[in-house]
């Protein structure tokens, strides 16, 4: 409902498939939906009132990820680790997150982590913190990203 109303507010109707795509790429996180809808006012550098298509949503999301001015509100997903965690824990956290961010998306068995990471004396504490900080969720002996969109942001920002 939020996405549809935001699109109406910018004067661009949204196709049902595009609406589903918008909710999917943002994991229904309201401020991300709002950021993409705000971008959607323009197409090819010009104001538009054309209906928003699934291809438009994909292009908006890629532009959002690539433009640090547009996506400044998500920088904290990558940069806050150095602020909140001490240096050794931050380094370990990034190793865990980078491993969890690898393709394909979805649950990854903790036994797949390199031994040097799993056997680190701080591993359990750092993993627990990453879960408490809403990066990861654990189900049994596997972890996955809580939100696929944050995985995409993390991958884009750390691979760039």
C-alpha positions in Angstrom: 0.0 0.0 0.0 2.8 2.4 0.9 4.6 1.8 -2.4 1.4 2.3 -4.5 0.6 5.5 -2.7 4.1 6.9 -3.1 3.9 6.2 -6.8 0.5 7.9 -7.0 2.1 10.8 -5.1 4.8 11.3 -7.7 2.3 11.0 -10.5 3.4 7.6 -11.9 1.1 4.6 -11.7 2.9 1.3 -11.0 2.2 -2.0 -12.7 1.4 -4.9 -10.4 4.5 -6.8 -11.4 6.6 -3.6 -10.8 5.0 -3.2 -7.4 5.9 -6.8 -6.5 9.5 -6.2 -7.7 9.7 -3.0 -5.7 8.7 -4.8 -2.5 11.0 -7.6 -3.3 14.2 -5.6 -4.0 13.6 -3.4 -0.9 12.5 -6.3 1.4 9.5 -4.0 2.1 11.7 -1.6 4.1 9.8 1.6 4.0 12.6 4.1 3.7 14.1 2.1 0.8 10.7 2.0 -0.9 10.5 5.8 -0.4 14.0 6.3 -1.8 13.3 4.4 -5.0 9.9 6.1 -5.5 11.6 9.5 -5.1 14.1 8.5 -7.8 11.2 7.3 -10.0 10.1 10.9 -10.6 12.7 11.0 -13.4 13.4 8.7 -16.3 16.5 9.2 -18.5 17.0 12.6 -16.8 13.6 13.9 -17.5 10.4 14.1 -15.4 7.9 11.5 -16.4 4.4 10.2 -15.7 4.8 6.8 -17.5 3.7 3.8 -15.6 6.6 2.2 -13.6 7.6 -1.2 -15.0 9.6 -4.0 -13.4 12.5 -3.0 -15.6 12.3 0.5 -14.2 12.4 -0.8 -10.6 15.5 -2.9 -11.4 17.2 0.1 -13.0 16.2 2.3 -10.1 17.7 -0.1 -7.6 20.9 -0.5 -9.5 21.2 3.3 -9.7 20.5 3.6 -6.0 23.3 1.1 -5.2 25.8 2.7 -7.5 25.2 6.3 -6.5 26.5 7.0 -3.0 24.7 10.3 -2.8 21.3 8.5 -3.4 22.2 5.7 -1.1 23.9 7.5 1.7 21.2 6.5 4.1 22.4 2.8 3.8 26.1 3.5 4.3 25.8 2.6 8.0 25.2 -1.1 7.1 28.9 -1.3 6.1 30.5 1.5 8.1 28.9 1.1 11.5 30.8 -2.1 12.2 34.1 -0.2 12.6 32.3 2.2 15.0 30.6 -0.4 17.2 33.0 -3.3 17.2 36.6 -3.1 18.4 39.2 -3.6 15.6 39.8 -7.4 15.9 36.0 -8.0 16.2 35.3 -5.8 13.2 37.8 -7.6 11.1 36.2 -11.0 12.1 32.7 -9.6 11.5 33.6 -8.6 8.0 35.0 -12.0 7.3 31.8 -13.6 8.5 29.6 -11.2 6.6 31.7 -11.5 3.4 31.3 -15.3 3.5 27.6 -15.0 4.2 27.2 -12.6 1.3 28.6 -15.0 -1.3 26.4 -16.3 -4.0 24.0 -18.1 -4.0 21.9 -16.2 -1.5 20.2 -18.1 1.3 21.2 -20.2 4.3 24.9 -21.2 4.6 26.1 -24.0 6.9 28.5 -22.6 9.5 30.7 -25.5 8.8 31.5 -23.9 5.4 33.3 -21.0 7.1 37.1 -21.2 6.9 38.5 -22.9 10.0 40.5 -19.8 10.9 37.2 -17.9 11.3 35.3 -20.6 13.1 38.1 -21.4 15.5 38.8 -17.7 16.4 38.2 -17.4 20.2 35.8 -14.4 19.5 33.8 -16.2 16.7 30.7 -17.1 18.8 30.6 -13.6 20.4 31.0 -11.8 17.1 28.4 -14.0 15.4 26.0 -13.4 18.2 26.5 -9.6 17.8 25.9 -9.8 14.0 22.6 -11.6 14.8 21.7 -9.0 17.5 22.6 -6.2 15.1 20.1 -7.6 12.5 22.7 -8.5 9.8 22.2 -12.3 10.1 19.7 -14.8 11.4 20.7 -18.3 12.6 18.6 -21.4 12.0 20.2 -24.4 13.5 23.8 -24.6 12.2 23.2 -22.3 9.3 23.0 -18.5 8.9 21.6 -16.2 6.3 21.1 -12.5 5.9 18.1 -11.1 7.7 17.3 -9.0 4.6 18.5 -9.8 1.1 18.6 -6.1 0.3 21.2 -5.5 3.1 23.2 -8.4 1.6 23.1 -6.7 -1.8 24.1 -3.3 -0.3 27.0 -5.0 1.7 28.2 -6.8 -1.4 28.1 -3.7 -3.6 29.8 -1.5 -1.0 32.6 -3.9 -0.1 33.3 -5.1 -3.6 33.4 -1.6 -5.1 
